[in-house]
Amino acid sequence: MEDKPKKLAMVVFSGTVDRLFPVGILASGAVAMGMDVEIFLTFWGLQAFAKRSQGMPPKFSVDYADMAPMFAQVLKEKNVPSPIETLRTAKQLGNVKVYACTMTMDLLGQTKEDFIDLVDDTAGVGEFMDRAKDAQTTLFI
Amino acid sequence: MIQESVAAARIVDARGSVCPGPLMALIGAVREQGVGDVIAVYSTDTGSRKDIPLWVQKAGHELVGTYDRGGYTEFVVRKKR
């Protein structure tokens, strides 16, 4: 009866909060609209999901350095959940799969155990592309 | 002001939560309730005014009403399936 769920694929390369926020928010919107979500974390995006990065103050892109203190203050005052918390909520409510880039891990000598539990598995670019190829929306962030 | 006459089985107070917080809180609550239950969600997030009715329609539930409560909006949803 029901059609196959539509899919959102995201390649997350960036590790600053200004770019990680959309990852959590877009994943939430996709889940709300009944879409599956595939996320490929690579380089700086992957490092944001490392266990050692948790609890660190949010990093902003230098492009917005002049506004970073104001923005950090607003996030705190309004009690805005972190991108990772937002993504966790999306994952609890829908089909969100998160993969760690094996190439980044090889370069940095990392294993799956270095990352938080939101990371489901590791994947090479070929495997991810195979999962993402039927996505209606694909984003590089 | 129109008074809400449908008794909510559950109230989700998501005031102060930013987009997509209230929507996600509603989705979680609807999932936990039984079919036929009425769920009310309070939101101060502007995006909710469009996102919540859209989700309710897409997910196949019923939007009993949207009420401006002065400073926040109350959405009343009946779980249909």
Backbone of each chain as ProteinMPNN parsed JSONL, in Angstrom:
{"seq_chain_A": "MEDKPKKLAMVVFSGTVDRLFPVGILASGAVAMGMDVEIFLTFWGLQAFAKRSQGMPPKFSVDYADMAPMFAQVLKEKNVPSPIETLRTAKQLGNVKVYACTMTMDLLGQTKEDFIDLVDDTAGVGEFMDRAKDAQTTLFI", "coords_chain_A": {"N_chain_A": [[0.836, -1.2, 0.0], [1.647, 1.39, 1.076], [3.98, 3.749, -0.277], [7.495, 3.401, -0.825], [9.523, 4.914, 1.667], [10.546, 8.308, 1.233], [13.839, 9.763, 0.852], [16.447, 11.473, 2.605], [19.728, 12.419, 2.107], [22.775, 13.214, 3.653], [25.987, 14.56, 3.462], [28.256, 15.198, 5.811], [30.654, 17.35, 6.303], [31.631, 19.525, 7.628], [32.531, 20.841, 10.861], [31.739, 22.822, 12.57], [29.466, 24.593, 14.754], [27.627, 26.27, 13.472], [27.166, 25.01, 11.111], [26.522, 22.474, 11.877], [24.112, 22.671, 13.22], [22.039, 22.915, 11.171], [22.157, 20.257, 10.279], [21.07, 18.634, 12.323], [18.541, 19.822, 12.499], [17.451, 19.673, 9.891], [17.422, 16.912, 9.587], [15.511, 16.307, 11.511], [13.22, 17.556, 10.438], [12.933, 16.029, 8.129], [12.428, 13.478, 9.187], [10.015, 14.036, 10.473], [8.409, 14.386, 8.273], [8.2, 11.855, 7.391], [10.367, 10.774, 6.097], [13.283, 8.761, 5.363], [16.616, 8.998, 6.665], [19.961, 9.394, 5.751], [23.172, 9.731, 6.923], [26.428, 10.763, 6.321], [29.348, 11.034, 7.941], [32.223, 12.935, 7.788], [35.696, 13.887, 7.942], [35.902, 16.994, 9.563], [33.303, 17.096, 10.356], [32.891, 14.508, 11.264], [34.629, 14.531, 13.446], [33.268, 16.064, 15.286], [31.576, 14.255, 16.388], [33.129, 12.696, 17.903], [33.985, 11.048, 20.94], [35.702, 12.464, 22.597], [35.201, 15.082, 21.902], [32.86, 15.838, 23.057], [30.98, 17.915, 25.235], [32.626, 20.041, 24.963], [33.147, 23.591, 24.431], [30.966, 25.144, 21.994], [32.141, 25.261, 18.636], [32.678, 27.838, 16.321], [32.409, 28.817, 12.879], [35.09, 30.636, 11.415], [34.28, 32.544, 9.683], [32.114, 33.746, 10.803], [33.025, 34.858, 13.081], [32.851, 37.352, 14.335], [30.245, 37.424, 15.204], [29.997, 35.302, 16.841], [30.248, 35.291, 19.791], [27.864, 36.579, 20.59], [25.959, 34.886, 19.46], [26.487, 32.487, 20.766], [25.75, 33.187, 23.319], [22.992, 33.629, 23.003], [22.148, 31.042, 22.351], [22.591, 29.781, 24.755], [21.009, 31.24, 26.57], [18.431, 30.791, 25.528], [18.268, 28.172, 25.857], [18.8, 26.265, 23.844], [18.782, 23.127, 22.332], [21.723, 21.165, 21.635], [23.214, 20.544, 18.359], [23.762, 17.802, 18.269], [22.106, 16.731, 20.238], [19.654, 17.375, 19.085], [19.753, 15.829, 16.802], [19.76, 13.359, 17.994], [17.181, 13.198, 19.043], [15.737, 13.177, 16.643], [16.567, 10.744, 15.672], [15.483, 9.017, 17.509], [12.839, 9.169, 16.852], [12.582, 8.463, 14.212], [13.789, 6.915, 11.123], [16.93, 7.171, 11.068], [20.131, 6.989, 9.923], [23.524, 6.874, 10.759], [26.759, 7.233, 9.579], [30.252, 6.697, 9.902], [33.053, 7.976, 8.259], [35.365, 5.894, 6.811], [37.812, 6.499, 5.682], [38.663, 8.944, 6.842], [38.889, 8.023, 9.458], [40.942, 6.148, 9.191], [43.064, 7.824, 8.444], [43.387, 9.329, 10.767], [43.805, 7.464, 12.648], [41.632, 6.353, 14.041], [38.996, 4.476, 15.688], [35.738, 2.833, 15.628], [34.944, 2.914, 18.231], [35.843, 5.3, 19.183], [33.89, 7.117, 18.839], [30.667, 8.648, 19.563], [27.545, 7.025, 20.572], [25.626, 7.655, 18.682], [26.593, 7.235, 16.198], [26.095, 4.833, 13.888], [27.476, 2.999, 12.311], [30.459, 2.224, 10.377], [31.509, 3.464, 7.164], [32.623, 3.257, 3.791], [33.186, 5.509, 1.025], [31.997, 4.466, -1.255], [30.099, 2.612, -0.311], [28.43, 4.361, 1.071], [27.489, 5.996, -0.994], [26.058, 4.139, -2.4], [23.949, 3.718, -0.626], [22.871, 6.242, -0.669], [22.065, 6.775, -3.204], [19.436, 6.61, -4.112], [18.212, 8.732, -2.89], [16.017, 11.543, -2.632], [16.744, 14.031, -1.935], [19.881, 15.411, -1.542], [22.524, 16.546, 0.403], [25.459, 18.47, 0.88], [27.266, 19.334, 3.562]], "CA_chain_A": [[0.0, 0.0, 0.0], [2.442, 2.617, 1.192], [5.17, 3.849, -1.099], [8.776, 3.372, -0.129], [9.749, 6.263, 2.2], [11.517, 9.155, 0.542], [15.097, 9.75, 1.603], [17.366, 12.617, 2.646], [21.112, 12.016, 2.353], [23.646, 14.349, 3.965], [27.41, 14.373, 3.696], [28.586, 16.247, 6.783], [32.097, 17.556, 6.287], [31.968, 20.632, 8.533], [32.409, 20.503, 12.284], [31.395, 23.984, 13.394], [28.039, 24.516, 15.101], [26.776, 26.965, 12.508], [26.824, 24.043, 10.058], [25.958, 21.248, 12.464], [22.697, 22.916, 13.548], [21.147, 22.474, 10.094], [22.144, 18.794, 10.147], [20.077, 18.139, 13.275], [17.211, 20.383, 12.213], [16.961, 19.094, 8.633], [17.115, 15.499, 9.856], [14.242, 16.315, 12.247], [12.15, 17.864, 9.49], [12.767, 14.882, 7.239], [11.774, 12.432, 9.98], [8.629, 14.467, 10.681], [7.686, 14.194, 7.021], [8.184, 10.434, 7.076], [11.505, 10.391, 5.248], [14.463, 8.13, 5.936], [17.768, 9.904, 6.611], [21.289, 8.759, 5.741], [24.178, 10.765, 7.185], [27.82, 10.319, 6.193], [30.192, 11.993, 8.665], [33.61, 12.866, 7.332], [36.596, 14.931, 8.445], [35.563, 17.805, 10.753], [31.955, 16.683, 10.762], [33.051, 13.281, 12.041], [35.293, 14.828, 14.725], [32.261, 16.593, 16.217], [30.897, 13.108, 16.994], [34.105, 11.941, 18.698], [33.689, 11.113, 22.386], [36.511, 13.502, 23.236], [34.698, 16.417, 21.552], [31.605, 16.122, 23.77], [31.115, 18.801, 26.39], [33.511, 21.169, 24.641], [32.361, 24.745, 23.986], [30.702, 25.045, 20.556], [33.093, 25.914, 17.733], [32.023, 28.564, 15.235], [33.216, 29.117, 11.702], [35.76, 31.941, 11.523], [33.52, 33.493, 8.863], [31.117, 34.434, 11.642], [33.695, 35.056, 14.369], [32.382, 38.583, 14.981], [28.924, 37.22, 15.806], [30.009, 34.07, 17.63], [29.916, 35.438, 21.219], [26.437, 36.907, 20.712], [25.183, 33.698, 19.12], [26.695, 31.519, 21.851], [24.952, 33.693, 24.437], [21.58, 33.372, 22.666], [21.918, 29.594, 22.446], [22.57, 29.446, 26.168], [19.831, 31.886, 27.178], [17.192, 30.169, 25.05], [18.335, 26.749, 26.177], [18.666, 25.564, 22.567], [19.515, 21.857, 22.351], [22.862, 21.118, 20.721], [22.909, 19.782, 17.148], [23.814, 16.363, 18.532], [20.867, 16.389, 20.957], [18.565, 17.474, 18.113], [19.865, 14.648, 15.951], [19.387, 12.2, 18.819], [15.715, 13.185, 19.076], [15.284, 12.751, 15.308], [16.88, 9.322, 15.546], [14.53, 8.283, 18.352], [11.501, 9.219, 16.254], [12.541, 8.041, 12.814], [14.835, 6.048, 10.599], [18.109, 7.994, 10.788], [21.342, 6.171, 10.02], [24.708, 7.731, 10.775], [27.957, 6.464, 9.248], [31.543, 7.357, 10.029], [33.918, 7.794, 7.083], [36.518, 5.045, 7.14], [39.062, 7.139, 5.25], [39.04, 9.878, 7.91], [39.293, 7.234, 10.617], [42.258, 5.573, 8.886], [44.064, 8.903, 8.485], [43.576, 9.819, 12.133], [44.007, 6.317, 13.545], [40.462, 6.229, 14.916], [38.138, 3.301, 15.538], [34.333, 3.151, 15.896], [34.81, 3.141, 19.674], [36.2, 6.689, 19.491], [32.741, 7.984, 18.549], [29.492, 8.463, 20.418], [26.629, 5.961, 20.139], [24.777, 8.071, 17.551], [27.214, 6.695, 14.986], [25.634, 3.448, 13.775], [28.427, 2.093, 11.669], [31.438, 2.89, 9.52], [31.225, 3.23, 5.74], [33.467, 3.886, 2.783], [32.38, 6.392, 0.176], [31.206, 3.656, -2.184], [28.938, 2.075, 0.398], [27.491, 5.449, 1.357], [26.849, 6.408, -2.248], [25.064, 3.117, -2.727], [22.784, 3.981, 0.226], [22.334, 7.588, -0.929], [21.774, 6.997, -4.63], [18.004, 6.774, -4.379], [17.683, 9.859, -2.105], [15.44, 12.627, -3.431], [17.466, 15.238, -1.54], [21.229, 15.124, -1.058], [23.167, 17.8, 0.802], [26.852, 18.457, 1.36], [27.276, 20.396, 4.569]], "C_chain_A": [[0.876, 1.257, 0.0], [3.661, 2.58, 0.291], [6.397, 3.726, -0.205], [9.046, 4.781, 0.41], [10.761, 7.032, 1.35], [12.735, 9.307, 1.451], [15.863, 11.064, 1.48], [18.763, 12.072, 2.944], [21.942, 13.266, 2.63], [25.084, 13.874, 4.144], [27.825, 15.528, 4.604], [30.091, 16.327, 6.928], [32.514, 18.567, 7.355], [31.714, 20.278, 9.989], [32.067, 21.675, 13.176], [29.879, 24.011, 13.62], [27.132, 25.209, 14.094], [26.357, 26.028, 11.377], [26.235, 22.75, 10.615], [24.49, 21.436, 12.861], [21.772, 22.468, 12.421], [21.081, 20.948, 9.944], [21.07, 18.199, 11.063], [18.668, 18.577, 12.91], [16.63, 19.778, 10.927], [16.619, 17.614, 8.816], [15.77, 15.398, 10.579], [13.071, 16.553, 11.305], [11.873, 16.695, 8.572], [12.028, 13.745, 7.952], [10.297, 12.775, 10.179], [7.794, 14.214, 9.428], [7.773, 12.751, 6.516], [9.319, 9.96, 6.184], [12.551, 9.618, 6.044], [15.635, 9.104, 5.777], [19.057, 9.091, 6.672], [22.325, 9.866, 5.921], [25.572, 10.148, 7.12], [28.689, 11.387, 6.838], [31.623, 11.84, 8.208], [34.403, 14.06, 7.862], [36.074, 15.68, 9.672], [34.18, 17.453, 11.277], [32.026, 15.436, 11.633], [33.664, 13.591, 13.417], [34.321, 15.395, 15.762], [31.515, 15.47, 16.939], [31.873, 12.22, 17.767], [33.759, 12.102, 20.179], [34.454, 12.259, 23.035], [36.037, 14.917, 22.925], [33.469, 16.808, 22.367], [31.879, 16.991, 24.991], [32.043, 19.973, 26.149], [32.647, 22.361, 24.237], [32.157, 24.704, 22.476], [31.69, 25.857, 19.726], [32.322, 26.592, 16.61], [32.975, 28.735, 14.068], [33.846, 30.494, 11.872], [35.043, 32.998, 10.676], [32.57, 34.338, 9.71], [31.692, 34.765, 13.012], [33.172, 36.291, 15.099], [31.044, 38.384, 15.692], [28.891, 36.042, 16.778], [29.662, 34.28, 19.108], [28.433, 35.727, 21.452], [25.584, 35.652, 20.499], [25.281, 32.646, 20.234], [25.841, 31.897, 23.059], [23.456, 33.381, 24.23], [21.247, 31.885, 22.829], [21.76, 29.166, 23.9], [21.294, 29.975, 26.832], [18.538, 31.174, 26.799], [17.203, 28.663, 25.222], [18.148, 25.875, 24.931], [19.441, 24.247, 22.633], [20.647, 21.858, 21.322], [22.458, 20.357, 19.459], [22.878, 18.281, 17.405], [22.576, 15.907, 19.298], [19.68, 16.383, 19.992], [18.558, 16.241, 17.211], [19.446, 13.391, 16.714], [17.861, 12.06, 18.88], [15.166, 12.686, 17.736], [15.459, 11.245, 15.145], [15.918, 8.462, 16.37], [13.165, 8.176, 17.673], [11.451, 8.67, 14.833], [13.71, 7.161, 12.428], [16.021, 6.9, 10.143], [19.34, 7.122, 10.974], [22.555, 7.079, 9.868], [25.954, 6.865, 10.568], [29.209, 7.314, 9.404], [32.413, 6.985, 8.835], [35.179, 7.024, 7.454], [37.845, 5.692, 6.752], [39.575, 8.115, 6.316], [39.586, 9.112, 9.108], [40.685, 6.631, 10.413], [43.356, 6.635, 9.013], [44.408, 9.298, 9.91], [43.756, 8.694, 13.144], [42.856, 6.121, 14.517], [39.723, 4.919, 14.666], [36.71, 3.72, 15.899], [34.122, 3.496, 17.369], [35.185, 4.564, 20.084], [35.008, 7.635, 19.344], [31.543, 7.646, 19.429], [28.51, 7.474, 19.771], [25.693, 6.362, 18.999], [25.313, 7.519, 16.237], [26.878, 5.2, 14.913], [26.716, 2.511, 13.288], [29.477, 2.924, 10.918], [31.055, 2.592, 8.069], [32.298, 3.899, 4.896], [32.57, 4.703, 1.876], [31.493, 5.594, -0.787], [29.939, 3.135, -1.542], [27.924, 3.178, 0.669], [26.749, 5.881, 0.096], [25.781, 5.407, -2.665], [23.79, 3.338, -1.912], [22.088, 5.278, -0.162], [21.786, 7.743, -2.341], [20.29, 7.143, -4.958], [17.376, 7.879, -3.51], [17.146, 10.935, -3.039], [16.181, 13.928, -3.148], [18.825, 14.819, -1.005], [21.928, 16.44, -0.782], [24.601, 17.542, 1.229], [26.987, 19.635, 2.309], [28.654, 20.516, 5.202]], "O_chain_A": [[0.851, 2.063, -0.931], [4.294, 1.539, 0.113], [6.33, 3.922, 1.009], [8.825, 5.756, -0.308], [11.711, 6.456, 0.82], [12.678, 9.022, 2.647], [15.922, 11.679, 0.415], [18.955, 11.348, 3.92], [21.823, 14.264, 1.919], [25.359, 12.921, 4.873], [27.753, 16.693, 4.212], [30.719, 15.493, 7.58], [33.606, 18.478, 7.916], [30.803, 19.515, 10.309], [32.096, 21.555, 14.401], [29.108, 23.52, 12.795], [25.996, 24.784, 13.884], [25.313, 26.229, 10.755], [25.534, 22.023, 9.911], [23.714, 20.481, 12.842], [20.822, 21.724, 12.665], [20.055, 20.413, 9.526], [20.267, 17.369, 10.637], [17.721, 17.797, 13.002], [15.454, 19.415, 10.885], [15.635, 17.127, 8.258], [14.978, 14.501, 10.29], [12.061, 15.85, 11.359], [10.719, 16.397, 8.266], [11.121, 13.131, 7.39], [9.432, 11.906, 10.065], [6.615, 13.87, 9.516], [7.459, 12.467, 5.361], [9.25, 8.884, 5.589], [12.685, 9.802, 7.254], [15.643, 9.932, 4.867], [19.222, 8.22, 7.526], [22.349, 10.829, 5.153], [25.855, 9.146, 7.777], [28.765, 12.513, 6.346], [32.177, 10.741, 8.236], [33.838, 15.106, 8.184], [35.829, 15.067, 10.711], [33.92, 17.506, 12.479], [31.304, 15.322, 12.623], [33.278, 12.997, 14.424], [34.522, 15.231, 16.965], [30.895, 15.701, 17.978], [31.51, 11.138, 18.23], [33.3, 13.16, 20.61], [33.931, 12.945, 23.913], [36.428, 15.86, 23.613], [33.075, 17.974, 22.373], [32.882, 16.819, 25.684], [32.231, 20.81, 27.032], [31.531, 22.174, 23.751], [33.052, 24.285, 21.742], [32.029, 26.989, 20.07], [31.421, 25.997, 16.018], [34.192, 28.793, 14.245], [33.219, 31.409, 12.406], [35.182, 34.197, 10.919], [32.265, 35.484, 9.379], [30.954, 34.932, 13.983], [33.058, 36.291, 16.324], [30.74, 39.08, 16.661], [27.888, 35.811, 17.453], [28.855, 33.523, 19.646], [27.822, 35.197, 22.38], [24.634, 35.387, 21.237], [24.292, 32.006, 20.592], [25.282, 31.032, 23.733], [22.761, 32.938, 25.144], [20.204, 31.524, 23.373], [20.931, 28.321, 24.237], [20.601, 29.256, 27.553], [17.658, 30.977, 27.637], [16.283, 27.965, 24.797], [17.43, 24.876, 24.964], [20.63, 24.247, 22.954], [20.535, 22.48, 20.266], [21.479, 19.61, 19.473], [22.06, 17.567, 16.825], [22.051, 14.824, 19.042], [18.813, 15.512, 20.062], [17.505, 15.685, 16.9], [18.851, 12.476, 16.144], [17.321, 10.958, 18.783], [14.243, 11.871, 17.701], [14.617, 10.564, 14.561], [15.581, 7.341, 15.99], [12.428, 7.214, 17.891], [10.363, 8.438, 14.307], [14.502, 6.725, 13.263], [16.104, 7.297, 8.98], [19.567, 6.579, 12.056], [22.613, 7.93, 8.98], [26.173, 5.891, 11.289], [29.217, 8.501, 9.077], [32.494, 5.817, 8.453], [35.958, 7.455, 8.304], [38.869, 5.471, 7.399], [40.76, 8.117, 6.652], [40.599, 9.488, 9.698], [41.501, 6.602, 11.334], [44.415, 6.398, 9.594], [45.566, 9.568, 10.229], [43.848, 8.938, 14.347], [43.067, 5.766, 15.677], [39.808, 4.333, 13.587], [36.49, 4.818, 16.411], [33.232, 4.275, 17.71], [34.884, 4.991, 21.199], [35.102, 8.814, 19.683], [31.415, 6.542, 19.959], [28.627, 7.137, 18.593], [25.036, 5.504, 18.411], [24.563, 7.357, 15.274], [27.31, 4.41, 15.752], [26.863, 1.389, 13.773], [29.389, 4.149, 10.84], [30.374, 1.608, 7.779], [32.811, 4.963, 5.24], [31.345, 4.605, 1.946], [30.373, 6.004, -1.093], [28.855, 3.197, -2.121], [26.719, 2.977, 0.521], [25.538, 6.103, 0.117], [24.74, 5.775, -3.21], [22.684, 3.171, -2.426], [20.874, 5.411, -0.008], [21.118, 8.731, -2.643], [19.934, 7.737, -5.976], [16.152, 7.958, -3.403], [17.725, 11.212, -4.09], [16.245, 14.816, -3.998], [18.914, 13.971, -0.117], [21.929, 17.341, -1.62], [24.911, 16.529, 1.855], [26.84, 20.79, 1.909], [28.861, 21.358, 6.076]]}, "seq_chain_B": "MIQESVAAARIVDARGSVCPGPLMALIGAVREQGVGDVIAVYSTDTGSRKDIPLWVQKAGHELVGTYDRGGYTEFVVRKKR", "coords_chain_B": {"N_chain_B": [[-13.057, 34.618, 23.47], [-12.654, 31.336, 22.207], [-13.548, 28.475, 23.966], [-11.771, 25.533, 24.785], [-13.225, 22.461, 24.291], [-12.663, 19.812, 24.169], [-11.332, 17.222, 26.018], [-7.991, 16.852, 26.792], [-5.888, 14.039, 26.634], [-3.32, 14.203, 27.093], [-0.951, 16.722, 27.77], [1.436, 18.631, 26.161], [3.835, 20.696, 27.063], [5.585, 22.764, 25.344], [6.574, 25.273, 25.39], [8.919, 27.835, 24.83], [10.707, 26.173, 23.68], [12.689, 25.858, 20.79], [12.301, 25.72, 17.168], [13.084, 22.574, 15.731], [11.703, 21.765, 18.029], [9.003, 21.787, 19.425], [7.404, 20.437, 17.51], [8.717, 17.947, 17.288], [8.418, 17.067, 19.886], [5.681, 16.793, 20.006], [5.284, 14.76, 18.076], [6.569, 12.615, 19.325], [4.927, 12.356, 21.603], [2.421, 11.765, 20.487], [2.973, 9.329, 19.379], [3.252, 7.779, 21.661], [0.727, 7.774, 22.804], [-2.667, 6.373, 22.744], [-4.784, 5.319, 19.981], [-7.286, 7.62, 19.096], [-6.953, 9.189, 21.289], [-6.608, 12.529, 22.588], [-4.273, 15.049, 22.144], [-2.651, 17.843, 23.431], [-0.584, 20.534, 22.492], [1.572, 23.075, 23.573], [3.053, 25.92, 22.222], [5.626, 28.321, 21.612], [6.979, 28.758, 19.392], [7.309, 30.111, 16.221], [7.421, 28.753, 13.765], [6.012, 26.424, 14.283], [3.327, 26.954, 13.779], [2.902, 26.51, 11.136], [4.257, 24.13, 10.64], [3.215, 22.163, 12.437], [0.36, 21.811, 11.804], [0.781, 20.848, 9.17], [2.269, 18.496, 9.576], [0.408, 17.001, 11.061], [-1.593, 16.577, 9.193], [-0.165, 15.176, 7.189], [0.628, 12.923, 8.611], [-1.743, 11.726, 9.043], [-3.507, 12.309, 11.138], [-5.875, 14.157, 13.219], [-6.456, 17.596, 13.265], [-7.777, 19.127, 15.798], [-8.028, 21.688, 16.679], [-6.588, 25.027, 16.558], [-5.351, 27.315, 18.743], [-5.019, 30.629, 19.74], [-3.403, 31.575, 22.496], [-2.587, 33.875, 23.63], [0.42, 34.93, 23.679], [1.301, 32.384, 23.38], [0.726, 29.457, 21.316], [-1.835, 27.046, 21.176], [-2.123, 23.786, 20.104], [-4.408, 21.338, 19.232], [-4.685, 17.959, 18.925], [-6.002, 14.983, 17.518], [-5.275, 11.626, 17.792], [-5.362, 9.441, 15.131], [-4.63, 7.023, 14.075]], "CA_chain_B": [[-12.162, 33.493, 23.169], [-13.323, 30.03, 22.144], [-13.046, 27.567, 24.992], [-11.509, 24.176, 24.311], [-14.188, 21.578, 24.94], [-12.164, 18.437, 24.102], [-10.383, 16.962, 27.099], [-6.751, 16.272, 26.296], [-5.329, 12.935, 27.418], [-1.933, 14.563, 27.393], [-0.558, 18.087, 27.406], [2.874, 18.78, 25.95], [4.158, 22.117, 27.198], [6.87, 22.969, 24.649], [6.841, 26.71, 25.322], [10.333, 28.153, 25.029], [11.502, 25.273, 22.848], [12.788, 26.396, 19.431], [12.088, 24.824, 16.032], [11.818, 21.84, 15.583], [11.398, 21.152, 19.328], [7.596, 21.471, 19.702], [6.926, 19.425, 16.558], [9.281, 16.646, 17.637], [7.806, 16.678, 21.165], [4.327, 16.337, 19.664], [5.381, 13.467, 17.388], [6.888, 11.628, 20.357], [3.76, 12.175, 22.473], [1.369, 11.089, 19.704], [3.391, 7.939, 19.239], [3.065, 7.062, 22.932], [-0.686, 7.715, 23.18], [-3.494, 5.43, 22.014], [-5.636, 5.853, 18.91], [-8.479, 8.269, 19.632], [-6.549, 10.146, 22.334], [-6.405, 13.922, 22.2], [-3.015, 15.569, 22.678], [-2.519, 19.295, 23.254], [0.8, 20.999, 22.585], [1.728, 24.522, 23.701], [4.293, 26.312, 21.546], [5.914, 29.738, 21.353], [7.782, 28.76, 18.17], [6.508, 30.591, 15.076], [7.383, 27.709, 12.734], [5.003, 25.414, 14.646], [2.009, 27.308, 13.232], [2.777, 25.871, 9.82], [4.8, 22.771, 10.683], [2.372, 21.212, 13.164], [-0.781, 21.394, 10.968], [1.26, 20.063, 8.03], [2.601, 17.15, 10.049], [-0.829, 16.322, 11.473], [-2.252, 16.158, 7.953], [0.667, 14.154, 6.534], [0.679, 11.71, 9.436], [-3.079, 11.139, 9.047], [-4.253, 12.564, 12.373], [-6.873, 15.223, 13.068], [-6.201, 18.832, 13.999], [-9.061, 19.525, 16.392], [-8.06, 23.149, 16.679], [-5.396, 25.83, 16.827], [-5.88, 28.402, 19.576], [-4.089, 31.662, 20.188], [-3.606, 31.7, 23.942], [-1.963, 35.106, 24.108], [1.809, 34.645, 24.034], [1.658, 31.064, 22.841], [-0.337, 28.817, 20.537], [-2.179, 25.678, 21.587], [-2.585, 22.916, 19.024], [-5.087, 20.164, 19.795], [-4.575, 16.923, 17.9], [-6.541, 13.67, 17.872], [-4.543, 10.54, 17.125], [-6.348, 8.699, 14.343], [-4.197, 5.705, 13.598]], "C_chain_B": [[-12.932, 32.183, 23.199], [-12.712, 29.127, 23.215], [-12.858, 26.174, 24.397], [-12.427, 23.213, 25.055], [-13.725, 20.117, 24.935], [-11.123, 18.245, 25.208], [-9.145, 16.269, 26.545], [-6.278, 15.165, 27.229], [-3.911, 13.295, 27.857], [-1.656, 15.986, 26.938], [0.959, 18.143, 27.304], [3.178, 20.278, 26.005], [5.549, 22.353, 26.619], [7.176, 24.467, 24.524], [8.305, 26.975, 25.637], [11.242, 27.281, 24.179], [11.508, 25.797, 21.408], [12.545, 25.298, 18.396], [13.28, 23.877, 15.91], [11.329, 21.21, 16.879], [9.936, 20.802, 19.553], [7.032, 20.39, 18.779], [7.425, 18.038, 16.955], [8.687, 16.141, 18.951], [6.392, 16.149, 20.92], [4.364, 14.944, 19.027], [5.649, 12.345, 18.401], [5.675, 11.311, 21.224], [2.654, 11.414, 21.745], [1.707, 9.606, 19.585], [3.081, 7.128, 20.503], [1.588, 6.903, 23.329], [-1.437, 6.682, 22.332], [-4.318, 6.119, 20.936], [-6.915, 6.422, 19.54], [-8.156, 9.298, 20.71], [-6.355, 11.539, 21.751], [-5.156, 14.437, 22.917], [-2.973, 17.07, 22.404], [-1.052, 19.655, 23.367], [0.804, 22.52, 22.627], [3.06, 24.9, 23.069], [4.404, 27.824, 21.423], [6.719, 29.881, 20.061], [6.903, 29.117, 16.966], [6.345, 29.504, 14.01], [6.328, 26.649, 13.002], [3.662, 25.682, 13.976], [1.804, 26.723, 11.839], [3.173, 24.398, 9.89], [3.837, 21.772, 11.33], [1.125, 20.835, 12.352], [-0.367, 20.527, 9.773], [1.575, 18.633, 8.449], [1.34, 16.362, 10.386], [-1.54, 15.764, 10.239], [-1.484, 15.009, 7.296], [0.639, 12.832, 7.278], [-0.7, 11.065, 9.572], [-3.832, 11.28, 10.359], [-5.22, 13.731, 12.135], [-6.465, 16.436, 13.898], [-7.551, 19.336, 14.509], [-9.159, 21.051, 16.407], [-6.704, 23.763, 16.944], [-5.889, 27.071, 17.567], [-4.771, 29.361, 19.981], [-4.361, 31.909, 21.662], [-2.93, 32.953, 24.501], [-0.546, 34.833, 24.585], [2.249, 33.254, 23.616], [0.471, 30.503, 22.063], [-0.571, 27.411, 21.083], [-2.72, 24.931, 20.375], [-3.213, 21.686, 19.672], [-5.229, 19.126, 18.669], [-5.229, 15.637, 18.387], [-5.796, 12.612, 17.064], [-5.548, 9.642, 16.415], [-5.903, 7.304, 13.916], [-2.95, 5.249, 14.333]], "O_chain_B": [[-13.75, 31.944, 24.087], [-11.491, 29.039, 23.339], [-13.679, 25.702, 23.61], [-12.416, 23.15, 26.284], [-14.317, 19.277, 25.612], [-10.163, 19.008, 25.315], [-9.244, 15.221, 25.906], [-6.267, 15.325, 28.45], [-3.384, 12.773, 28.839], [-2.074, 16.4, 25.857], [1.674, 17.758, 28.229], [2.816, 21.027, 25.098], [6.559, 22.17, 27.3], [7.945, 24.876, 23.655], [8.861, 26.419, 26.583], [12.412, 27.608, 23.978], [10.457, 26.14, 20.867], [12.58, 24.108, 18.71], [14.416, 24.347, 15.982], [10.607, 20.213, 16.838], [9.628, 19.646, 19.844], [6.27, 19.528, 19.219], [6.661, 17.073, 16.961], [8.475, 14.94, 19.12], [5.964, 15.18, 21.547], [3.583, 14.064, 19.387], [5.042, 11.276, 18.342], [5.417, 10.151, 21.545], [2.024, 10.525, 22.319], [0.832, 8.746, 19.679], [2.701, 5.959, 20.432], [1.243, 6.005, 24.097], [-0.915, 6.182, 21.335], [-4.525, 7.332, 20.968], [-7.538, 5.794, 20.396], [-8.971, 10.169, 21.013], [-5.99, 11.704, 20.587], [-5.005, 14.281, 24.129], [-3.227, 17.513, 21.284], [-0.35, 19.141, 24.237], [0.134, 23.177, 21.83], [4.082, 24.273, 23.347], [3.42, 28.518, 21.167], [7.097, 30.988, 19.679], [5.872, 28.485, 16.734], [5.272, 29.351, 13.426], [5.804, 26.041, 12.069], [2.939, 24.745, 13.639], [0.675, 26.474, 11.418], [2.529, 23.534, 9.294], [3.664, 20.662, 10.828], [0.842, 19.645, 12.215], [-1.075, 19.588, 9.407], [1.198, 17.679, 7.769], [1.224, 15.188, 10.035], [-2.022, 14.631, 10.242], [-2.071, 14.002, 6.899], [0.627, 11.76, 6.672], [-0.823, 9.984, 10.147], [-4.702, 10.465, 10.666], [-5.364, 14.224, 11.017], [-6.165, 16.315, 15.085], [-8.352, 19.891, 13.758], [-10.224, 21.625, 16.181], [-5.798, 23.122, 17.477], [-6.75, 27.795, 17.065], [-3.728, 28.955, 20.494], [-5.43, 32.398, 22.03], [-2.729, 33.068, 25.71], [-0.33, 34.536, 25.76], [3.445, 32.983, 23.512], [-0.644, 31.017, 22.149], [0.371, 26.687, 21.406], [-3.65, 25.385, 19.709], [-2.618, 21.068, 20.555], [-5.813, 19.393, 17.619], [-5.038, 15.239, 19.536], [-5.698, 12.686, 15.839], [-6.482, 9.139, 17.039], [-6.712, 6.502, 13.45], [-2.439, 4.162, 14.066]]}, "name": "protein", "num_of_chains": 2, "seq": "MEDKPKKLAMVVFSGTVDRLFPVGILASGAVAMGMDVEIFLTFWGLQAFAKRSQGMPPKFSVDYADMAPMFAQVLKEKNVPSPIETLRTAKQLGNVKVYACTMTMDLLGQTKEDFIDLVDDTAGVGEFMDRAKDAQTTLFIMIQESVAAARIVDARGSVCPGPLMALIGAVREQGVGDVIAVYSTDTGSRKDIPLWVQKAGHELVGTYDRGGYTEFVVRKKR"}
